[in-house]
Amino acid sequence: MDGILPKLTRRAKRKLEKSSRKCRDAAMRTRYLIILDLANGQTPTETARTLHVARKTVYKVAARFRQAGEAGLVDRREENGQRKLEEDYLGVLYGVVLSSPLEHGWRRPTWTREMLVRTMQEKTGVRIHPSTMGRALRRIGARRGRPKPTVGCPWSKRAKSRRLRYIRRLLKDLAEDEVAYWEDEIDIHLNPKIGLDWMIRGQQKEVLTPGQNVKRYLAGAQNVRTGELVWVEGDRKNALLFLYLMDKLLALHPKAKVIHVVLDNYSIHHTKQVQQVLATPEGSPIRLHFLPPYCPDDNKIERTWQDLHANVTRNHCCPDITTLMHEVRSYLRRRNGNLPKDYAQHAA
């Protein structure tokens, strides 16, 4: 178009078309297409509408093409000076995000982009805009999420490591006539656990809660070799629920020389009732192996419970506990039926 672009020869247009096809940068390709559309008689408004860009962008690209030809279409941000988001800067930012703002003199316990900008300026001497900080956070793979509440293990690091090594060695060298299980309990609430879900911007999903909460409890044991889950249900989480599970394991493995059960230090596992039942005169094959206190990540069944919550209880719409427990049982049965044959190698 006269006044916006100089008149291009057919050869010049073919050269631009060839360059646009070879271009792998999306923004650069768009600039080529702007020039080609204008050269083919489209108005700036039509070009902006076709390529989904602003009219201002069309005029800006055309002006750069008039001044420098095809070279004017190249992204010239490298001429802005030294890049601020260098690897050294991102490395420092990675460490800062892993830490708490309280460690850097802030009174607020959670990071904002503005706080990160000021903290990084103190550490590196480089100041960036908060929007640039957002890009930097994406570069290092940072995300906004919910922290996981944890309790520190009261044991010494050496004692904790020694107990975990013992359990790992026990499970690795398991004899053919022995079986082993990870054991734990889980609460099932009629009031749904609220969790993250995809939503349309400006719209918030609602989860109807019954109001009057009702609970059921599961005691589960996950086979170390096969991954199969064995469970019992109860209205109360007490020693009897745990003993019902032990009876079920005994019935499943009547010929096992030893049934190893790896479990946490919950109080129902230590009651006198449990000790008396397992210390029978003929000798029970069940052997309890307690994990160090407050080490849920070292109990493999915890991941199974997380999957149960994610697939059934989180944001559920069940009207009553009977329906909810039906969904829980259905999910656990499907899970057992879908386990891979090489579960042990897969889990390792």
C-alpha positions as a Python dict, from the first residue, in 0.01 Angstrom:
ca = {
    (1, 'M'): (0, 0, 0),
    (2, 'D'): (126, 344, -96),
    (3, 'G'): (246, 548, 202),
    (4, 'I'): (260, 251, 438),
    (5, 'L'): (491, 27, 239),
    (6, 'P'): (704, 82, -68),
    (7, 'K'): (580, -112, -367),
    (8, 'L'): (733, -462, -360),
    (9, 'T'): (829, -660, -667),
    (10, 'R'): (704, -1012, -715),
    (11, 'R'): (1055, -1138, -646),
    (12, 'A'): (1073, -947, -316),
    (13, 'K'): (738, -1092, -209),
    (14, 'R'): (852, -1445, -289),
    (15, 'K'): (1166, -1389, -84),
    (16, 'L'): (961, -1269, 214),
    (17, 'E'): (725, -1567, 181),
    (18, 'K'): (1020, -1805, 176),
    (19, 'S'): (1173, -1640, 482),
    (20, 'S'): (843, -1654, 672),
    (21, 'R'): (808, -2028, 606),
    (22, 'K'): (1159, -2094, 736),
    (23, 'C'): (1115, -1873, 1044),
    (24, 'R'): (1063, -2070, 1366),
    (25, 'D'): (1004, -1770, 1590),
    (26, 'A'): (628, -1702, 1613),
    (27, 'A'): (663, -1328, 1672),
    (28, 'M'): (907, -1291, 1382),
    (29, 'R'): (676, -1489, 1153),
    (30, 'T'): (388, -1259, 1244),
    (31, 'R'): (594, -956, 1139),
    (32, 'Y'): (664, -1119, 803),
    (33, 'L'): (291, -1187, 756),
    (34, 'I'): (206, -827, 838),
    (35, 'I'): (431, -704, 558),
    (36, 'L'): (302, -965, 314),
    (37, 'D'): (-65, -881, 388),
    (38, 'L'): (1, -510, 343),
    (39, 'A'): (195, -575, 25),
    (40, 'N'): (-101, -779, -108),
    (41, 'G'): (-337, -483, -68),
    (42, 'Q'): (-491, -535, 276),
    (43, 'T'): (-553, -229, 491),
    (44, 'P'): (-389, -199, 836),
    (45, 'T'): (-728, -268, 998),
    (46, 'E'): (-784, -582, 791),
    (47, 'T'): (-430, -700, 859),
    (48, 'A'): (-467, -645, 1235),
    (49, 'R'): (-796, -834, 1237),
    (50, 'T'): (-661, -1123, 1030),
    (51, 'L'): (-346, -1173, 1237),
    (52, 'H'): (-505, -1087, 1574),
    (53, 'V'): (-267, -801, 1650),
    (54, 'A'): (-317, -435, 1732),
    (55, 'R'): (-331, -177, 1452),
    (56, 'K'): (-48, 2, 1632),
    (57, 'T'): (166, -308, 1584),
    (58, 'V'): (90, -311, 1211),
    (59, 'Y'): (199, 51, 1168),
    (60, 'K'): (510, -4, 1382),
    (61, 'V'): (623, -308, 1181),
    (62, 'A'): (556, -128, 853),
    (63, 'A'): (766, 170, 968),
    (64, 'R'): (1056, -56, 1062),
    (65, 'F'): (1033, -228, 722),
    (66, 'R'): (1039, 109, 540),
    (67, 'Q'): (1351, 212, 734),
    (68, 'A'): (1558, -108, 722),
    (69, 'G'): (1384, -352, 489),
    (70, 'E'): (1375, -717, 597),
    (71, 'A'): (1642, -651, 861),
    (72, 'G'): (1395, -422, 1038),
    (73, 'L'): (1174, -721, 1117),
    (74, 'V'): (1436, -876, 1345),
    (75, 'D'): (1365, -855, 1719),
    (76, 'R'): (1596, -579, 1840),
    (77, 'R'): (1557, -626, 2212),
    (78, 'E'): (1914, -750, 2232),
    (79, 'E'): (2012, -390, 2163),
    (80, 'N'): (1849, -279, 2488),
    (81, 'G'): (2165, -352, 2686),
    (82, 'Q'): (2276, -636, 2908),
    (83, 'R'): (2003, -889, 2982),
    (84, 'K'): (1893, -888, 3343),
    (85, 'L'): (1760, -1242, 3367),
    (86, 'E'): (2098, -1409, 3334),
    (87, 'E'): (2163, -1757, 3473),
    (88, 'D'): (2341, -1617, 3780),
    (89, 'Y'): (2039, -1401, 3863),
    (90, 'L'): (1800, -1693, 3818),
    (91, 'G'): (2019, -1914, 4034),
    (92, 'V'): (2006, -1665, 4321),
    (93, 'L'): (1630, -1626, 4273),
    (94, 'Y'): (1585, -2004, 4295),
    (95, 'G'): (1746, -2007, 4638),
    (96, 'V'): (1548, -1706, 4757),
    (97, 'V'): (1214, -1862, 4656),
    (98, 'L'): (1303, -2179, 4848),
    (99, 'S'): (1357, -1971, 5163),
    (100, 'S'): (1111, -1777, 5378),
    (101, 'P'): (1075, -1396, 5358),
    (102, 'L'): (1133, -1394, 5736),
    (103, 'E'): (1491, -1503, 5668),
    (104, 'H'): (1546, -1185, 5466),
    (105, 'G'): (1415, -934, 5718),
    (106, 'W'): (1052, -921, 5604),
    (107, 'R'): (763, -932, 5853),
    (108, 'R'): (534, -1103, 5602),
    (109, 'P'): (576, -1485, 5585),
    (110, 'T'): (482, -1532, 5216),
    (111, 'W'): (648, -1390, 4905),
    (112, 'T'): (503, -1134, 4668),
    (113, 'R'): (667, -1035, 4338),
    (114, 'E'): (740, -687, 4476),
    (115, 'M'): (915, -834, 4780),
    (116, 'L'): (1120, -1059, 4555),
    (117, 'V'): (1217, -763, 4336),
    (118, 'R'): (1352, -570, 4635),
    (119, 'T'): (1523, -873, 4791),
    (120, 'M'): (1692, -963, 4462),
    (121, 'Q'): (1803, -602, 4415),
    (122, 'E'): (1978, -617, 4753),
    (123, 'K'): (2146, -945, 4665),
    (124, 'T'): (2243, -882, 4301),
    (125, 'G'): (2222, -506, 4247),
    (126, 'V'): (1980, -568, 3959),
    (127, 'R'): (1631, -419, 3973),
    (128, 'I'): (1356, -551, 3747),
    (129, 'H'): (987, -477, 3707),
    (130, 'P'): (739, -701, 3895),
    (131, 'S'): (602, -827, 3562),
    (132, 'T'): (957, -928, 3464),
    (133, 'M'): (984, -1104, 3800),
    (134, 'G'): (679, -1305, 3696),
    (135, 'R'): (866, -1422, 3384),
    (136, 'A'): (1173, -1500, 3594),
    (137, 'L'): (965, -1713, 3829),
    (138, 'R'): (830, -1909, 3532),
    (139, 'R'): (1187, -1954, 3405),
    (140, 'I'): (1291, -2128, 3727),
    (141, 'G'): (972, -2338, 3738),
    (142, 'A'): (822, -2162, 4041),
    (143, 'R'): (449, -2183, 4108),
    (144, 'R'): (203, -2070, 4371),
    (145, 'G'): (86, -2367, 4575),
    (146, 'R'): (-16, -2478, 4919),
    (147, 'P'): (272, -2567, 5153),
    (148, 'K'): (258, -2910, 5315),
    (149, 'P'): (232, -2897, 5696),
    (150, 'T'): (499, -3111, 5857),
    (151, 'V'): (618, -3192, 6207),
    (152, 'G'): (987, -3240, 6276),
    (153, 'C'): (1096, -3589, 6377),
    (154, 'P'): (1211, -3583, 6742),
    (155, 'W'): (1471, -3852, 6678),
    (156, 'S'): (1828, -3765, 6592),
    (157, 'K'): (1914, -3772, 6223),
    (158, 'R'): (2139, -4071, 6283),
    (159, 'A'): (1872, -4272, 6467),
    (160, 'K'): (1611, -4192, 6203),
    (161, 'S'): (1842, -4296, 5918),
    (162, 'R'): (1934, -4618, 6099),
    (163, 'R'): (1569, -4720, 6142),
    (164, 'L'): (1480, -4639, 5779),
    (165, 'R'): (1781, -4833, 5650),
    (166, 'Y'): (1676, -5132, 5859),
    (167, 'I'): (1323, -5128, 5716),
    (168, 'R'): (1443, -5086, 5356),
    (169, 'R'): (1689, -5373, 5397),
    (170, 'L'): (1419, -5592, 5554),
    (171, 'L'): (1181, -5536, 5262),
    (172, 'K'): (1452, -5576, 5000),
    (173, 'D'): (1571, -5912, 5139),
    (174, 'L'): (1222, -6050, 5208),
    (175, 'A'): (1217, -6432, 5208),
    (176, 'E'): (979, -6626, 4984),
    (177, 'D'): (777, -6756, 5282),
    (178, 'E'): (737, -6406, 5425),
    (179, 'V'): (509, -6118, 5326),
    (180, 'A'): (526, -5747, 5407),
    (181, 'Y'): (272, -5465, 5415),
    (182, 'W'): (266, -5089, 5457),
    (183, 'E'): (-13, -5004, 5705),
    (184, 'D'): (-204, -4688, 5790),
    (185, 'E'): (-552, -4555, 5868),
    (186, 'I'): (-758, -4295, 5685),
    (187, 'D'): (-1060, -4082, 5779),
    (188, 'I'): (-1351, -4057, 5535),
    (189, 'H'): (-1560, -3742, 5595),
    (190, 'L'): (-1906, -3681, 5453),
    (191, 'N'): (-1821, -3310, 5446),
    (192, 'P'): (-1601, -3305, 5133),
    (193, 'K'): (-1235, -3215, 5137),
    (194, 'I'): (-1204, -2896, 4932),
    (195, 'G'): (-931, -2908, 4670),
    (196, 'L'): (-804, -2730, 4360),
    (197, 'D'): (-997, -2763, 4035),
    (198, 'W'): (-1003, -2595, 3694),
    (199, 'M'): (-1245, -2303, 3670),
    (200, 'I'): (-1334, -2033, 3418),
    (201, 'R'): (-1191, -1694, 3510),
    (202, 'G'): (-1452, -1495, 3700),
    (203, 'Q'): (-1651, -1808, 3787),
    (204, 'Q'): (-1607, -2011, 4107),
    (205, 'K'): (-1741, -2363, 4139),
    (206, 'E'): (-1943, -2449, 4447),
    (207, 'V'): (-1928, -2772, 4648),
    (208, 'L'): (-2245, -2850, 4841),
    (209, 'T'): (-2162, -2968, 5193),
    (210, 'P'): (-2417, -3163, 5403),
    (211, 'G'): (-2331, -2951, 5707),
    (212, 'Q'): (-2366, -3229, 5964),
    (213, 'N'): (-2046, -3426, 5921),
    (214, 'V'): (-2036, -3805, 5943),
    (215, 'K'): (-1714, -4007, 5954),
    (216, 'R'): (-1603, -4357, 5865),
    (217, 'Y'): (-1256, -4500, 5905),
    (218, 'L'): (-1044, -4739, 5702),
    (219, 'A'): (-745, -4937, 5820),
    (220, 'G'): (-546, -5045, 5516),
    (221, 'A'): (-243, -5257, 5437),
    (222, 'Q'): (-60, -5238, 5103),
    (223, 'N'): (135, -5543, 4990),
    (224, 'V'): (499, -5452, 4930),
    (225, 'R'): (539, -5706, 4647),
    (226, 'T'): (207, -5676, 4462),
    (227, 'G'): (76, -5334, 4566),
    (228, 'E'): (-266, -5486, 4643),
    (229, 'L'): (-457, -5303, 4914),
    (230, 'V'): (-636, -5488, 5194),
    (231, 'W'): (-871, -5285, 5412),
    (232, 'V'): (-1135, -5300, 5683),
    (233, 'E'): (-1394, -5037, 5774),
    (234, 'G'): (-1526, -4908, 6105),
    (235, 'D'): (-1723, -4637, 6278),
    (236, 'R'): (-1436, -4570, 6517),
    (237, 'K'): (-1061, -4550, 6472),
    (238, 'N'): (-937, -4760, 6760),
    (239, 'A'): (-732, -5068, 6843),
    (240, 'L'): (-1017, -5301, 6740),
    (241, 'L'): (-1012, -5161, 6386),
    (242, 'F'): (-638, -5227, 6367),
    (243, 'L'): (-680, -5580, 6505),
    (244, 'Y'): (-955, -5655, 6251),
    (245, 'L'): (-703, -5570, 5980),
    (246, 'M'): (-441, -5797, 6138),
    (247, 'D'): (-697, -6081, 6146),
    (248, 'K'): (-766, -6026, 5776),
    (249, 'L'): (-393, -6046, 5695),
    (250, 'L'): (-368, -6372, 5894),
    (251, 'A'): (-661, -6516, 5698),
    (252, 'L'): (-502, -6412, 5367),
    (253, 'H'): (-163, -6567, 5452),
    (254, 'P'): (-227, -6876, 5668),
    (255, 'K'): (102, -7037, 5562),
    (256, 'A'): (327, -6730, 5584),
    (257, 'K'): (616, -6773, 5823),
    (258, 'V'): (623, -6402, 5902),
    (259, 'I'): (388, -6116, 5815),
    (260, 'H'): (587, -5792, 5840),
    (261, 'V'): (379, -5478, 5896),
    (262, 'V'): (548, -5139, 5857),
    (263, 'L'): (345, -4867, 6029),
    (264, 'D'): (355, -4535, 6207),
    (265, 'N'): (347, -4460, 6578),
    (266, 'Y'): (-24, -4387, 6610),
    (267, 'S'): (-147, -4463, 6961),
    (268, 'I'): (-386, -4746, 6859),
    (269, 'H'): (-87, -4949, 6740),
    (270, 'H'): (67, -4950, 7090),
    (271, 'T'): (-227, -5037, 7315),
    (272, 'K'): (-206, -5323, 7567),
    (273, 'Q'): (-486, -5494, 7378),
    (274, 'V'): (-275, -5504, 7061),
    (275, 'Q'): (32, -5623, 7251),
    (276, 'Q'): (-164, -5904, 7422),
    (277, 'V'): (-328, -6025, 7099),
    (278, 'L'): (0, -6030, 6904),
    (279, 'A'): (189, -6192, 7192),
    (280, 'T'): (-9, -6519, 7186),
    (281, 'P'): (141, -6833, 7349),
    (282, 'E'): (169, -7010, 7013),
    (283, 'G'): (341, -6706, 6868),
    (284, 'S'): (185, -6473, 6613),
    (285, 'P'): (352, -6450, 6271),
    (286, 'I'): (284, -6077, 6264),
    (287, 'R'): (584, -5854, 6327),
    (288, 'L'): (533, -5480, 6367),
    (289, 'H'): (807, -5245, 6241),
    (290, 'F'): (752, -4887, 6350),
    (291, 'L'): (871, -4596, 6136),
    (292, 'P'): (1038, -4297, 6300),
    (293, 'P'): (782, -4047, 6437),
    (294, 'Y'): (631, -3795, 6193),
    (295, 'C'): (769, -3954, 5875),
    (296, 'P'): (458, -4002, 5656),
    (297, 'D'): (657, -3973, 5334),
    (298, 'D'): (836, -4297, 5423),
    (299, 'N'): (511, -4494, 5440),
    (300, 'K'): (422, -4596, 5083),
    (301, 'I'): (52, -4637, 5157),
    (302, 'E'): (22, -4262, 5215),
    (303, 'R'): (36, -4208, 4838),
    (304, 'T'): (-253, -4449, 4794),
    (305, 'W'): (-460, -4251, 5044),
    (306, 'Q'): (-375, -3929, 4858),
    (307, 'D'): (-500, -4087, 4534),
    (308, 'L'): (-819, -4197, 4711),
    (309, 'H'): (-888, -3842, 4825),
    (310, 'A'): (-809, -3703, 4477),
    (311, 'N'): (-1037, -3953, 4300),
    (312, 'V'): (-1324, -3981, 4546),
    (313, 'T'): (-1353, -3757, 4851),
    (314, 'R'): (-1220, -3421, 4730),
    (315, 'N'): (-1506, -3191, 4619),
    (316, 'H'): (-1742, -3492, 4616),
    (317, 'C'): (-2118, -3456, 4574),
    (318, 'C'): (-2237, -3767, 4760),
    (319, 'P'): (-2555, -3692, 4959),
    (320, 'D'): (-2487, -3941, 5240),
    (321, 'I'): (-2211, -4153, 5391),
    (322, 'T'): (-2353, -4474, 5241),
    (323, 'T'): (-2311, -4341, 4888),
    (324, 'L'): (-1968, -4205, 4966),
    (325, 'M'): (-1843, -4535, 5110),
    (326, 'H'): (-1976, -4715, 4803),
    (327, 'E'): (-1762, -4484, 4588),
    (328, 'V'): (-1460, -4546, 4814),
    (329, 'R'): (-1495, -4926, 4784),
    (330, 'S'): (-1547, -4907, 4408),
    (331, 'Y'): (-1234, -4698, 4361),
    (332, 'L'): (-1016, -4927, 4576),
    (333, 'R'): (-1139, -5238, 4393),
    (334, 'R'): (-1067, -5077, 4055),
    (335, 'R'): (-723, -4977, 4182),
    (336, 'N'): (-642, -5334, 4284),
    (337, 'G'): (-766, -5463, 3950),
    (338, 'N'): (-548, -5222, 3752),
    (339, 'L'): (-216, -5291, 3923),
    (340, 'P'): (69, -5381, 3684),
    (341, 'K'): (204, -5736, 3700),
    (342, 'D'): (556, -5603, 3756),
    (343, 'Y'): (442, -5379, 4043),
    (344, 'A'): (754, -5432, 4254),
    (345, 'Q'): (988, -5311, 3975),
    (346, 'H'): (745, -5033, 3884),
    (347, 'A'): (724, -4908, 4245),
    (348, 'A'): (1100, -4920, 4291),
}
